[in-house]
Amino acid sequence: MQSKKKNGRRRKPRRKRQTENSRLGWRLGEFSRMTGVSRITLWRLARDEKLRLAYLGKIPIITDHEARRLGLLPQATANVGSQIS
């Protein structure tokens, strides 16, 4: 049965929760501890415009895309597990 809102429109299906490994970004301190790159180095990269930070309010965030672009995280591989050996 489809659930309906008061105005008669159907609801959009809920988005699936993300797994632990599929984060969209990290705070500088979290990212520093995870990768071993110092926070000072991360700020220097941002200052030199080699690292683009996104801001959530006043909190600087390193996005997953940006971390992979710089090579600080391994590249995601497509079709993992689809090969049968």
C-alpha positions in Angstrom: 0.0 0.0 0.0 1.3 3.5 -0.9 1.2 6.0 1.9 -0.2 9.4 1.1 0.2 12.9 2.5 -2.8 15.0 3.3 -2.7 16.7 -0.1 -3.0 13.3 -1.9 0.6 13.2 -3.2 2.7 10.1 -2.7 5.7 10.2 -0.4 9.2 9.8 -1.8 10.8 6.6 -0.6 13.3 7.2 2.2 17.0 7.2 1.4 19.0 4.3 2.6 21.4 5.0 5.5 25.0 5.4 4.6 27.5 2.8 5.8 30.5 3.8 7.9 32.8 3.8 4.9 30.7 6.1 2.8 31.2 9.4 4.6 30.8 12.6 2.7 33.5 14.5 4.6 35.6 14.9 7.8 36.5 17.6 10.2 40.2 18.6 10.0 41.1 16.9 13.3 39.3 13.7 12.4 41.0 13.6 9.0 44.4 14.4 10.5 44.1 11.4 13.0 42.8 9.1 10.2 45.6 9.8 7.7 48.5 10.9 9.8 48.8 14.3 8.0 49.1 17.1 10.5 46.4 19.7 10.9 49.0 22.4 10.2 49.8 20.8 6.9 46.1 20.6 6.0 45.7 24.3 6.8 48.8 25.1 4.7 47.3 23.2 1.8 44.1 25.1 2.1 45.9 28.4 2.3 47.9 27.6 -0.8 44.6 26.6 -2.5 45.7 23.0 -3.1 43.0 21.7 -0.7 39.4 23.1 -1.1 37.5 23.1 2.1 33.7 23.0 2.4 32.1 24.8 5.4 29.3 23.5 7.5 28.4 26.7 9.3 31.8 27.7 10.6 33.3 24.2 10.6 35.7 23.4 7.8 35.1 20.0 6.2 37.4 18.0 3.9 35.0 16.3 1.4 35.5 12.7 0.3 36.0 13.9 -3.3 38.7 16.4 -2.3 40.6 13.9 -0.2 40.6 11.4 -3.1 41.6 14.1 -5.6 44.7 14.9 -3.5 45.6 11.2 -3.1 45.1 11.3 0.7 42.6 8.5 0.5 42.6 5.5 -1.9 40.5 5.9 -5.0 37.1 4.1 -4.9 37.0 1.1 -7.3 33.9 0.5 -9.4 32.2 -2.8 -9.5 34.0 -4.2 -6.4 33.2 -7.9 -6.0 31.6 -8.2 -9.5 34.5 -10.3 -10.8 34.1 -14.0 -10.3 37.4 -15.9 -9.9 
